[in-house]
Amino acid sequence: MKTILMILWVSAASAVMVPAEPAVPLHEPEIKIWTEKNEKGKDVYFMTVDGVMVHETDERIQPQPPVVTPGTPSCDDRVAGTAPSDALVLFDGTEASLKNWTDGKGNPTRWKLVDGALESVKKAGYIQTREHFGSCQLHVEWAAPVSVKGDGQKRGNSGVFLMGTYEVQVLDCYNNKTYPDGQAAALYGRKKPLVNACLPPGEWQTYDIIFHRPLFNKDGSVKRKATFTVLHNGVLVQDHVFLSGGTGWRGPHAAWPYGAHADALPLKLQDLGNPVRFRNIWIRPIEG
């Protein structure tokens, strides 16, 4: 029997019921185990995982995985890497790839190309992909401005929004303290990173994100929370985290709850007035 726990938060103004994090994986495999006698009368174990025999060699039953050519890593400040052969390239430093992006109203973005990078322009607004995505593997490289101005949240601030909704914070946190759940690689307002893996301002940094979208019931309630795994510069900073709710700003000490939405939405990058740069952006949609 499965038990669902509820956590009750009570304030003078309201009482909010928050579902506890699920304790099961996104997919629970069906495993069957049995024994059969061999020619010598001894018991031999057999096992299937989701209906397929362990160590199955018949490719009609257990097809080989598709062959994918890996991308190349970024080498230095001047040479961006390349995407895997089955990825959708969202930005590769060219004018052509810039057309994959629009402003919030679907018009051409006013962000600019600078040395093969996509740079945020003050008051140009968020930028978003023309295509819509759900669960995915996402690779993004970003660099905070070389010229350090301000501190805390005022220094190299931007964000990567999965489904235009769930933010992985972009911020220059090299020798720059801020509230932990708002620093670089935080799930904004919800989960601080395990460590601060920031490089100095001006240096290219990487986010590799595995994201499974939330699922909603017909009444808009949460059926399954979103999950995030994030590597920042190759360092694990979010370890299969079940996102407790939305990451939108709801005042200085609160974030928005989940709100039911479509199964696929644009990826967004944030403009907060800082000339943050992005490059080598690619995505691999995944099931679930």
Secondary structure as GFF3:
##gff-version 3
##sequence-region A 1 288
A	DSSP	beta_strand	6	10	.	.	.	ID=ss1
A	DSSP	beta_strand	15	19	.	.	.	ID=ss2
A	DSSP	beta_strand	31	37	.	.	.	ID=ss3
A	DSSP	beta_strand	43	49	.	.	.	ID=ss4
A	DSSP	beta_strand	52	53	.	.	.	ID=ss5
A	DSSP	beta_strand	88	91	.	.	.	ID=ss6
A	DSSP	alpha_helix	95	98	.	.	.	ID=ss7
A	DSSP	beta_strand	101	102	.	.	.	ID=ss8
A	DSSP	beta_strand	112	114	.	.	.	ID=ss9
A	DSSP	beta_strand	117	119	.	.	.	ID=ss10
A	DSSP	beta_strand	127	129	.	.	.	ID=ss11
A	DSSP	beta_strand	136	143	.	.	.	ID=ss12
A	DSSP	three_ten_helix	152	154	.	.	.	ID=ss13
A	DSSP	beta_strand	158	162	.	.	.	ID=ss14
A	DSSP	beta_strand	166	170	.	.	.	ID=ss15
A	DSSP	three_ten_helix	180	182	.	.	.	ID=ss16
A	DSSP	beta_strand	205	212	.	.	.	ID=ss17
A	DSSP	beta_strand	215	216	.	.	.	ID=ss18
A	DSSP	beta_strand	222	224	.	.	.	ID=ss19
A	DSSP	beta_strand	227	232	.	.	.	ID=ss20
A	DSSP	beta_strand	235	242	.	.	.	ID=ss21
A	DSSP	beta_strand	268	269	.	.	.	ID=ss22
A	DSSP	beta_strand	277	285	.	.	.	ID=ss23
###
